[in-house]
């Protein structure tokens, strides 16, 4: 291994000349502008920025493009292939060339870097880093401009700080170059280097292993993804396809064990697995579109739930599938959705369901994993109480509205428009927030029963008007298609609780009818029972914060035999989740009890009162953002409770909170 050192500018010039390239096993560029700004800040302050690892190959491997705009198409020396450092080099190349997605600016007085924003554009004291770095731009002209903008530093200090930015390109990077290794050995090195610091998840490692074991596989995945994207299924992307391929080949979900097993897979096994994935999708997607009415993937609560069905249908005998079998498959998908089967521990559930999909009677084996042989799932008004758009029932409310012929009020667009027109599926409050008063909390206002699938245009026409006003412009048929009670006495703010109760009943009846239309006849004799063990149980989050304080998150849990309220520091919660995203287990104090924040497969789990709340990092961050957007003043937080929960905890998806 050769160790050397080159300046940032020299290395970026090599990137521009395509003398540094990415082997196919590399993942996508994922850094956010904040991370880019921190990297520039580290270079500015002379902090260590890590070494770069390269491979000098004897034979050119399959490559993928860096997420930059190359400035040259020719190289003067044989390329080096980047194994570790893609995020840093791509980020710096974008900064130095003024890439639209890396507009990093510098505040001279504060010595602070951040991404360009409307505020920084309006403040002449902020200056683009790319402009400072341009060779033809002199320090004297920049200093003069900044003095006119009101910078109060003396001339020497202004020029010193500008020069430090100007010299970013001279900062050294340590380089390690591997030579004499085969592609398989390099793939193993890549996996070990990237998994050691937990930079990559099991899916990234599986993709890296597949690309090394089966060169050209990423091109196959991308071509297949492009095929489904054109049909509206944008979430059938290379990540989904690689997880499905690994599931077919390994017969289970991903784990640390997966890498070694994928390496052992033969070419015949990989090719056969890929054909199974393609065949399964070509049977499953038409079933979703024609029988369930799902003509686009962005409405599906979980893509992972499709993988066992891809296995089942990909290995189904080449004979016509009966209508009853197709219905039974869709029934499993609906019940799995209601019960949030893939809300956490995704790969454990995948392992169970892929094994079931390969049993002699795969559908009944899948049903057994859902425990549907004990009772017949029935959706009741209680099932929907306290549920919001993050609930699995939201998906069913879309399906029943579409099935009933629901359209956008005043404009006639279907509630689930085809993907060809790129129409978004939107929802808005039936009783607008402004038409209600302080008697109703956000849980009631955002209740699933107060949401209808209408567009922003329709919502703008409604504005702040009460249903007592704007319902008169709609026909009963237009209201009934959205399962809205037509009783005129339920249209005022005073009648809002009654409106929610009446609409929950209408939605629950329609959802149960939807389920029953797909349920196999051999389940008809089972007794009825709640569709989900979570029915009737709620967890409400309320953030109390101010402009100068992250504040406290108040948790309120209710349900049969449950009445609990707890409090946690929002700053601690965010820090614990951020650590979990980085792969570090931590803890947070909730109502005087220190509880663990753990990473389990692809989910973050936090014990909160009577629940073990679970969700992906993205889902947790979305909930935090949701709460910040509706935060209340600290003065409204009420009495602080510090009584920890004593007893067992039930699993609860973070997406089902309000």
N, C-alpha and C positions, 0 to 999 in steps of 0.2 A: 504494500500500500504506500503510495506516494503522498507526502504531506507538503503543502505549499501555501502561499498566501498571495492574494491578489486584491486590488482595490475594488470597491463597489462598482466604480465606473468601468473598469476593465471587464468585470464579470458580466455586467449588463450589456456591454458592447458585444460580448460573445453570444448572449441571448438574442440580441437583435440580428446577428449574423447567422443565427441558427446553428451555432457551434455548441450550444447547450440545448438538449432536447429532453423530452419526457418519454420514458418507456411506457408501454401500454398499461403496466400494472399500477401506475400512479392514479390517485383519486382526483376528483375535480378541485378547482380552486374554490375555497369556501370562506376566506377571510372577509370580515366586515370592515367598513371604513374606520371604526374605532380601533381595531387591531392594527390597521395600517398606520394610523396616526401614532400609536404607541411605539411601533417599530422605528419610525422616523425620529421620534423623541429619544429613543434609546441610542440611536446612532449620533444624534446631536450631542448627547451628554457623554458619549464615549463609553456607554455600558456594553458589556459583552452581548453579542447577538447570536452566538452559537456557530458551530462549524457547518460547512456544506459537504455533503457526501455525493460523490460522482462514481460512475462506472465507465471504464474504458473498454468497449466491447470489441471483440475480434470480428464478429459479424453483426451487422446492423439489425437490431430487434424491431418488432412492430412498435410504433410510437403513437403518441397523441399530442395534440397541439397545446402549448401553453396558452393561458387566457390573456394574451396580449396581442398587439398589432405589430408584427415583425416589420422592421425598417429595411430589411435586406433579404433577398432570396438565395444568396450564395454564401458559402463559408470557405475559409482559407485553411482550415485545419479540420481533421476528423472530429466529429461531434463527441462530446461527453454526455452521458445520460444521467440526469439528476435523480438521485434516490431519496435524499433528505434535504429539504430547504425550498421546496416548490412554492409554498405560501409566501415565504420571505422574498424570494427572487421575483416572483410575479408581482407582488405588492410594490417592490422598489422600482421595477421596470415601469409599472403604471404611474407611479409618482413622478419619476424622472421624465416621462414622456407626456405628462398631462392627461392621462386616460380619464374619460368622463366619469368613471366610477371610482376614481382615486384622486379627487380634487382636494388634496390636503393643503391647508392654509396655516400660516404662522403669525402669532401675535408677538411682536417684538418686545413690548414692555413686559408682558406676562411670561414670555418664553414658553408659549404653549402652542401645541399643534392640535388641529381637529379637522374633520371633514367640512367642506364648504357648506354653508347654509344660507338662508335668507338673511339672517342676522349678520353673518360675517360679510356678506356681499354689501350690506348697507353700511358697514363700518370700515373706512379706509385704512384703519390701523392693522387690519388683517391683510396679508399678502400671500399669494399663491407660492408654494414651495417650488413648483415647476418653473415659475417665472424667475425666481432667484437663481435656480440652477442653470438657466440658459446661458451658454458661454458668451453670447453677444450682449448680455445685460450687465452693465457696470454697477459697482457698489455705490458710487457717488450719486448716480441718478436715482437709485432706489432710496438712498438715505435722504436725498432732497425731497422726494415724494412723501416719505414718512414724516419728515419734519413738518411739511405743509399739512399733513393729516392730523397733526397735534401731538406726535410722539415727543415726550419731554426729556428723554435721555440725551446725554451729551453726544457730540459727533463721534468721538472715539468709541463709545459703547455701542452706538447704533451700528457702526461699521464692523465692530468686533463680532456682534451677534449675527449680522448678515453674512460675514465671512465664514462663521461656523456652519451656517446652512449651506453656503456655497461649497464648502469642503466636504459635504456629506459623501460625495463621490470618491473622495480619497480615503475614506475609512476602510480599514482592511477587513477582509473576510478570510477565515482559515478554511482551506480546502483539503479534503481527503479524497484521493482517487484510487479506486479499486481496479485492478486489472488481472487477467488470467482466470476469471470466474465465468462459469456457464450461466445461461439465463435462469435455469432452475436454482442454482446456488444464489444468484442475485435476488431472486424472488424470496428465498428463505431469509436472506440478510435484510431485505426490505421489510418483511413482516416482523422480524425481531426488533429492528431499529424502531419501527413505528408503533409496535405494541408495547414495547418496554415502558414508554412514557404515557401509554394509554391515549395516544393521539388518535388512534383508529379504533372503530368499533368492530364487532365481529363481521358485520356486513362488508366493511371496507377491506378487512383482511381476506374475506372469502373472494371478493372481486379481484384482489391482488393475486391470490393463489390461482384462481381460474385463468387469469390472463397469462400467468407464467406457465401453467400446466397445459393450456390450450390456446396458444397464440392466435390472435384474431378474434377471440370470443367477444371482446368489447364492441367490435364492429358489428358482429351478429346481434348483440343486445341492442345497440343503437338503431340498427335497421328495423328490428322488430318494434322497438319503441316508437319510431317514426310512423310505422304502419298504423299503430293504434292511436297515436296522437291525432292523425288525420281523421280518425273516426270519432274523436271526442274523448277518448280514454287517455288523457294526458298523464295520469298517474301510473299507467303501465310503462314505467320508465326503466332505464338500465338497473337501478337499485332493486325495484320490484322483481324484474326478470332474473337477476342474479340470485336473489333470495329464493325464487321459485325453482331455478335450476339446481341450486344447492339442495333444496328440499327434496326434489325428485331423485337426485343422485345419492344423497346421504340417507334419505328416508326419515328425515327429522329436521327440526329447526337448527339454527346456527348456534355454535358455542365455541369455546376455546379449542375443543376437540375437533372442530370442523376442518381446520387448516390441514392437519395431518392426514385426515381421511380424503380430502379433495386431492391432495398430492398423489395419493395412491390410486385414484380413479383412472381407469384406462380410457383411451381415446373412444373406444366403442361405448363405454358407459356414459361419457360426457355427450357424445353425439346422440345417443339414444335418449338421454335425459332432456336434451334440448328439443328434440322432436316431440317428446311428450309434452313439454311446456307449450310449444306452438300449437299442437293438436288440442290440448286442453283449453287454451284460450279461444281457439276458433270454434269450440263447442259451447263454452261458457258465456262469452260475451253476447252472442245472438240470443241466448236464453234470458239473460238479464234484460236485454233491450226489448225483445218481443213479448215476453210473459210478465216481467216485473215493471216494464216501462222505464228502466234506467238506461238512458241513452248517452250518458256521460259519467266519467269516473269521479268528478269532483264532489258528487253528492254522497258518495259511499263513506260511511263512518270509519271503515277499516279495510284497507287493501289486503292486509295479511289474511283476513278471513277468506279471501278468494283462493289462496294457495292450496288448501286441502281439496277444493273443488277442481282446481286445475289438475292436480294429481289424479283425482277420481275420474274426471272426464278424459284426461290424456291417456289413461290406461283402460278406458272403457272399450269393450269389444266393438269392432266395426260393424255395428248394426243399428238400426233406427231406434232411438230412445223413445219410450212411450211418454205420453203427456203426464201420466201419473208420476213417473220417475222424475221428470223435469220439475214438476210441482214440489215433490218431496225434497229435492235439492234446494230449491228456493225457500222452502219452509225452514230448512236447517239454517240458511243464511239469515233469515229474518229473526229467528229465535236467538241465534248467536249474537246478532246485533243488539237486540233488546237486552240480553244478559251481559253485554259488554265483555264478551269472552276474550277479546284481544286488547283489552284496556291496559294490561300489564303482563309481564312474564310471557311475552309474545312467543318466544322460541320454545318454551316449555309446552304451551298450548299447541303450537304448530307440530311439535314432535308427536303429541298425543293424537292429533287429528289426521296427520299424514299416515300414521300407522293404521288408524281406523279406515281411512280411504282405501287401504290396500287389503282389507279383510274380504272374505268371500261375499258378505253382505255389507258393503261399505256404508250404505245410507243408514242402516240400523246401528252400525258401529259408531257413526258420527252422532246419531241421536243419543246413544248411550252416554257419550261424553258430555252432552248437555243436560242429562237427567230428565229427558222429556217422557220417559216411560212411566214416571211416577204420577204425572198429572198433565192435564191439557192446559197450556198457557192461555190465560184470559186477561185482556187489558181492561182495567176498570178506571173510573174517574180518580180513584185513589192512586193508581199507578202514575197518573199524570200530574198529580198535585205537587207543586214546587219544582217541576221540571222546566228547564229553559232550553235555549237553542243548542247548548252543548250536550243535551241528553240524547241517548239513542232514539228516544221516541220522536225527536225532531225529524229524523229521516222518515219515519213512518207517517208523520203528519204531512210531509211532502208527497209521499206515495199516494195517500188517500185523496189528497186535494187534486192531484193529477188524474187519478182514477175517476173522480167525480166530475171531471171536465172543468176544473177551476182555471180561471184566467185572470190576468192582471186587470184590475178594475179600471174602466174607462179606455183601456188601450188594447185589450183582447189578446195579449201575448200569453201563451201557455205558461203554467207555473214552472215547468221544467222544459224550457225551450231547447231546441236542437242546438248542437254545438257549432253548427256551420256559421251561424250569425254571430258567434262569440257573445251571445246575450248572457249576462250574469243572472244567477238565481238570487233573488233578494227577498228579504222579509222585513216587515215593519209592524209597529204596534197598531192594533185595532183601536184601542183607547189610547190616544197619544199621551205621552208623559205629561205634557202641559195641561191636558184636560182633566187630570187627576190631581189630588191634593195630598197634603202631608199625612193623611190617614193611611196611605198605602205605601209600603216599603218597596224597595227595588225588586225583592223576590216576587211580589205580587205583580208589579208593573211588567217585569220581564218574563212572567209566566208563559209557558208554551201556549196556553189557552188565549193569550192576548197577542199572539203573533199570526200574521197572515202573509202568504207569499205574493207580495205585490212589489212593484218596482219603485225606484226613487221618484219617478215622475208621478206615479199615483200617490205616493206618500206626500209629495210636495203639494198636490192638489188638496189632500186632506188637511195639511198644515197642522194647526193646533185645534182643529174642530173636533167636537165630540161626535160619536156615532149618532147621537140624537139629531145632529145636523146633517152630516154627509151621507148617512144611510138612506136618506130620502131620495138621493140621486142614483141609487142602485136598485136593481130588481131583486125580488126574493130569490130567484134562481141564481143570481150572481153571489148572493150571500150563502145560500145553501151549499153551493159547490165548494165553499171554504168551511163548511160545517159551523156556520155562525147562526146562533139562535135568532129567529126573526121576531121574537116577542119585543114589542116596542117599549115595554116597561124595563128592559134590561140595558137601555142605551145611555143612561146618565151615569155620572160618577158615583152617585149614591147607590146605584144598583150594580156597581162593578163586581163585588164579590159574587152576586147571583149570576152575573154574566159569565164569570170564570167557571163557576160550577156547572152551568148549563152547557157551555161549550166543551168542557172536559167530558161530559157525558156523550155528546155528539161525536167527538173525536175518538173516544174510547170504543164506542160501538163500531165506528167505521174501521178502526185499526183491528179490532177483533174479527170483524167480517173479512178483512184483508187476509189475516192469518188463516182463518178457517177455509178460505178459498184455495189455499195451497196445502193444507194439512192432509196427510194420507188418511184414507178411510180406516186403516187398521189402528189409528189412534183415537177414533171417535168415541170409544167406550170409556176412555179414561175420565176421571173426575176433573172438574175445573179447579184451577188454582191460580194465584197471582203469576203474571208472566215472568216476573223477576223477583229475586229475594230482596232487591232494593226498593220495591214498591212500598210507598208509604214512609220511606226514610229520606230525610233531607239533610244537607249540610250547606249552610249559607255562610259566605265570606263577606265581611264588610270592612273596608279599609278606612281608618280615621287618620288623616295626615294633613300636613300643611306645607307651604312652600319651603319652609326651613327645617322640616322634620319628616323623615320617612314614615313615622307614625307607627300605629299598631294595627294588626289584623285581628279582627274579632270573628271567632268561629261559633256558629250556633247550630247544634245538631238536634233534630227532632225525629220522632217515629214511635213505633209501638214500644213502650217501656223506656224510651230515651228522651231525656231533656237535659242538655248539657251546653254550657257556654264557656269558651276558653279564649285566651289572648296570647299573641306572640308578637315580638318585635318584627316589623316589616323588613328592617335592615338585616336582621339575623336570618330571616326566611330567605331573602334574596341571596345573601352570601352563601347559605347552605346549599341552595339549588345551584348557584354558580360553581361551587366546589364539586357538586355532584356531576355537573356537565363536564368538568375537567377530570372526572373519574375518581374523585376523592370523597370517601364517606365522611360525614360529619354529624353534627347534632344541632338542635335548636330547642330553646326553652319555650314550652307551651303551658301556661297556667302553673308555673312553678315546677314543672316536671321537664327534665332534660330527655328528649326523645331522639332516637337515631334517624338520620337522613341517609338512606342507603340506595345504592344503585343495584338494581336487580335486573339482569339482562338489559333490555332497552328502556326500562322504566325507573323512575325515581319514586321511592316509597317513604312516606312520612306518617307516623301514627298521630292522628289528630282526634282526641276524644274517643268516641266509640268506634271510629273507623281507621282502617289502614288505607290512607289515601294514596292512590297510585296514578301515574301518568308519565308520558314522555317529557323530556326537558322542554320541548317546544310547547306542549300542552300546559305545563306549569307556567312558563313565561307568558303565554297568551292569557292565562287567568290573572296573573299579576297585572298585566297591562289593562285588562278589563276592569280590575278593581281600582287601579289608579285613575282611570277615566271617569269613575263615578265615586271618587273618594269623598268622605264626609269630614267635617271639621272635628278636631280632637274633642271638643266640648260635647259632642253628641255621642261619645262612646259608651256612656252609662257606667255603672259600677264595674270595677275590675274584679274578675273572679280568678282565684288561683287554686281551685280544687281540681287535681288531676283525675283522669278517668281511671276507674278501677273495674276491671272485667275484661272479657274477650273483645276483640275488635273484628269487625266485618270489613271486607275489601270494599272500597268505594272509589270509583273513577273520578279523578279531578275534573273531568269534563262534565260530570253530572252535578257539580256544585253550582250555586248561584251567588 
